[in-house]
Amino acid sequence: MDIINKKILLVGGGGFIGHNLALYLKDKNAIPYIVDSLSVNNLYSINKEEVKNKNLYSSILNNRVEILNKKGIKSIIKDARNHEDILKIYQEIDPDIIIHLAAVSHANKSNKDPHSTFDNSLRTLENTLDFARLKKKHVIYLSSSMVYGNFDGKEVDEDTTCNPIGVYGTLKLSGELIVKAYSSVFDIPYTIIRPSALYGERCVSRRVGQIFIENAIQDLDIEINGSGEEKLDFTYIEDLLQGIYKSCTSQNSINQIFNITYGNSRKLSELAELLKSEFPKVNINYAGRDKFIPERGTLNVSKAKELLDYAPQFNLEKGYIKYIKWYKNFWKNL
Ligand SMILES: NC(=O)c1ccc[n+]([C@@H]2O[C@H](COP(=O)([O-])OP(=O)(O)OC[C@H]3O[C@@H](n4cnc5c(N)ncnc54)[C@H](O)[C@@H]3O)[C@@H](O)[C@H]2O)c1
């Protein structure tokens, strides 16, 4: 399916994945529309949070807005929880495809604030589906590898039984079930995408790869939770964007679930070694791990390769070093 001049609504599109996706889709000559409150892990909330490097994050978030404006991408600042208001906006946009990204997208935050996670993740999703059922438009839902729970040392594919632990993974799986229920009752075409351990330009979510770089730039030690042997399927943002784009353009994506990752897990200690190649003086310390974060590993991406012609391009050596170089440059120009 061609998406040239197709309108693509990105709910929660002002976030890390969403704004990068809007830029990617625009380059493919689609017409992305962002709807975002900018109030969760974004411009209007960052000053209220007790996080380090607030000024840095404000600069990064402002940089997102500047780039989007420069590219002429339309952003509507609105809370997607308000059913009446938001459906009017969706109707005005009249999208061909809807990509649902809005959520509290961090497992630690979700466990600390389940109420807000439920509201911003599932209330917003139901509004998206309530609109989609009227128009029968393709809905793409961003789920997570956290739906699987502990991988028990094995690779997981889309048929692996889901046993999430903690609030985040459980709500992500609930979202998948709601999407599938609306699809079967109202005949909405859907695609569910399960990414994992993403990293890349303009992320402010403070996941491990980002914190490592920020500490190293400031000559601070880095801390690894656990022994360093733990493995994650680190995925550079551009590989995920390719997978989402192919889900928009291929009929094979309809009513399917896909793992979209690099497809090869790597140890945290390997990530730290790569960091050391760019910051030779950095010190590494080890600390205890959070029991509500499942032990993960490789997500098998054969299904996406076969059905969507998905072809991930960025191993950790290529993607992480590219990200580090971007960070150094951004920091220099602050
Ligand atoms: N980044 C990852 O590693 C990763 C991995 C797996 C899954 N995901 C999923 O992908 C999606 C996007 O993740 P992200 O990394 O871009 O997160 P993010 O926090 O950067 O972006 C989420 C966006 O949703 C918006 N939002 C939240 N509640 C809203 C509401 N009520 N109304 C309007 N906008 C609202 C926020 O303002 C924010 O801009 C999430 O659903 C997340 O669970 C992310």
The ligand as a MOL file (V3000), in Angstrom:
LIG
                    3D

  0  0  0     0  0            999 V3000
M  V30 BEGIN CTAB
M  V30 COUNTS 44 48 0 0 0
M  V30 BEGIN ATOM
M  V30 1 N 11.0780 3.7600 24.1140 0
M  V30 2 C 11.0720 2.4260 24.3070 0
M  V30 3 O 12.1400 1.7830 24.5690 0
M  V30 4 C 9.7950 1.6480 24.1490 0
M  V30 5 C 9.8910 0.2660 24.1740 0
M  V30 6 C 8.7420 -0.4790 24.0490 0
M  V30 7 C 7.5260 0.1600 23.9020 0
M  V30 8 N 7.4230 1.5020 23.8800 0 CHG=1
M  V30 9 C 6.0770 2.1010 23.7360 0
M  V30 10 O 6.1010 3.0320 22.6530 0
M  V30 11 C 5.2310 4.1330 22.9310 0
M  V30 12 C 5.9790 5.4440 22.7960 0
M  V30 13 O 7.1300 5.4220 23.6260 0
M  V30 14 P 8.1480 6.6360 23.7180 0
M  V30 15 O 9.4590 6.0550 24.0670 0
M  V30 16 O 8.0130 7.5080 22.5310 0 CHG=-1
M  V30 17 O 7.5900 7.3810 25.0060 0
M  V30 18 P 7.5370 8.9470 25.3530 0
M  V30 19 O 7.2780 9.0440 26.8120 0
M  V30 20 O 8.7150 9.6410 24.8020 0
M  V30 21 O 6.2570 9.4320 24.5380 0
M  V30 22 C 4.9270 9.2420 24.9520 0
M  V30 23 C 4.1620 10.4690 24.5490 0
M  V30 24 O 2.7760 10.2620 24.8540 0
M  V30 25 C 2.2570 11.5000 25.2620 0
M  V30 26 N 1.0680 11.2960 26.0640 0
M  V30 27 C 0.9360 10.5780 27.2120 0
M  V30 28 N -0.3010 10.6870 27.6960 0
M  V30 29 C -0.9780 11.4940 26.8450 0
M  V30 30 C -2.2870 11.9990 26.8170 0
M  V30 31 N -3.1480 11.7470 27.8040 0
M  V30 32 N -2.6620 12.7890 25.7840 0
M  V30 33 C -1.7800 13.0890 24.7860 0
M  V30 34 N -0.5150 12.6790 24.7760 0
M  V30 35 C -0.1250 11.8730 25.7910 0
M  V30 36 C 3.3750 12.1260 26.0910 0
M  V30 37 O 3.2170 13.5370 26.2650 0
M  V30 38 C 4.6020 11.7350 25.3010 0
M  V30 39 O 4.9860 12.7390 24.3840 0
M  V30 40 C 4.6870 3.9080 24.3450 0
M  V30 41 O 3.4150 3.3520 24.2410 0
M  V30 42 C 5.6620 2.9170 24.9450 0
M  V30 43 O 5.0350 2.1400 25.9270 0
M  V30 44 C 8.5540 2.2750 24.0110 0
M  V30 END ATOM
M  V30 BEGIN BOND
M  V30 1 1 1 2
M  V30 2 2 2 3
M  V30 3 1 2 4
M  V30 4 1 4 5
M  V30 5 2 4 44
M  V30 6 2 5 6
M  V30 7 1 6 7
M  V30 8 2 7 8
M  V30 9 1 8 9
M  V30 10 1 8 44
M  V30 11 1 9 10
M  V30 12 1 9 42
M  V30 13 1 10 11
M  V30 14 1 11 12
M  V30 15 1 11 40
M  V30 16 1 12 13
M  V30 17 1 13 14
M  V30 18 2 14 15
M  V30 19 1 14 16
M  V30 20 1 14 17
M  V30 21 1 17 18
M  V30 22 2 18 19
M  V30 23 1 18 20
M  V30 24 1 18 21
M  V30 25 1 21 22
M  V30 26 1 22 23
M  V30 27 1 23 24
M  V30 28 1 23 38
M  V30 29 1 24 25
M  V30 30 1 25 26
M  V30 31 1 25 36
M  V30 32 1 26 27
M  V30 33 1 26 35
M  V30 34 2 27 28
M  V30 35 1 28 29
M  V30 36 1 29 30
M  V30 37 2 29 35
M  V30 38 1 30 31
M  V30 39 2 30 32
M  V30 40 1 32 33
M  V30 41 2 33 34
M  V30 42 1 34 35
M  V30 43 1 36 37
M  V30 44 1 36 38
M  V30 45 1 38 39
M  V30 46 1 40 41
M  V30 47 1 40 42
M  V30 48 1 42 43
M  V30 END BOND
M  V30 END CTAB
M  END
